[in-house]
Amino acid sequence: MHSFGYRLNVLLTFAVTILALMCAMASLSDNLNTPSPSAEIQIMNINWFQKQPQGNDEVSLTMNISADLQSLFTWNTKQVFIFVAAEYETPKNSLNQVSLWDAIIPAKEHAKFWIHTSNKYRFVDQGNNLRGKEFNLTLHWHVMPKTGKMFANKIVMTGYSLPEEYR
Amino acid sequence: MGWIGDTVDSIKSIQIRQLLTQAVSLGMIVTSALIIWKALMCITGSESPVVVVLSGSMEPGFKRGDILFLHMSKDPIRAGEIVVFNVDGREIPIVHRVIKVHERQDTGEVDVLTKGDNNYGDDRLLYAQGQLWLQRHHIMGRAVGFLPYVGWVTIVMTEKPIIKYILIGALGLLVITSKD
């Protein structure tokens, strides 16, 4: 009843249970946080706009992205993954989401930033529907915790459009 | 040394009924573990509700040895979600983030492109020969939560199976020789 093996068993079970409880509480504490992020994206330049040999339109653009995401961080946050996606509709596809740029914010100090960049990933359509296309730029963020449930949300910015002609 | 003598004595003094009782309790423990696993599969709607991260392609968010909890719902797949998918012909599932989505007007079917956060390029190199997009049926679930480090047990047992045998052997010995 009081053998070494029995005591070790009880100790380990108790330790694992308490650890699991602490992880769950840490995750639940994230719900107390009410984030109020803000972001702004300006398209500085359309570098080029061509139809590829396979028939798909492709755009290269340069953006100014500024955001304040400091309110997303809690003590249980490991990092925040953010990305900017262009979202638009075409006759064939009800929704197209193309990620243009992403970044990892490892700490609260880096969460308020301004960056001038061209698109990291190719903005390619399925088809040649992009001339004159209106699209939204959405800043998505994905809060990855040290332990527990992950949260994701986004800010949709509307009103962007592509040129009528290739260049 | 007295412990080894006690163990040998207790193995010699085993009665059949006691042995059978303990075999049944062991069977019940294994079966309840299986029931919990199957129930989790039903609740989360995913074929494998828990996966272990095996590679460093999603660092620093997910490191090797972390455990991911998956959930699959009928909601459409959207960019930014972390999905677990199987490529035809590969048995190990991959956990990466969706970076491109093209959803058809008429059928609602979707073409998806994924990329590991820590990888330079997208996953087209990992897909089957000639495959450019993933479809919904490739995707096993979305990652909704995670626990760090807990998956190392599984990785160690898979990569050094001798440890698995030692553990099972020791557990079996403990069950047989316990005086309850």
Interface residues (C-beta under 8 A of the other chain):
Chain A: G5 C23 S27 K78 Q79 F81 F83 A85 P91 K92 N93 S94 L95 N96 Q97 V98 S99 D102 I104 P106 Y121 Q126 H140 H142 M144 P145 K146 T147 G148 K149 M150 A152 K154
Chain B: P60 G61 F62 P76 R78 A79 G80 E81 I82 R97 I99 K100 V101 H102 E103 R104 Q105 G108 D111 D117 D122 A143 V144 G145 F146 L147 P148 L174
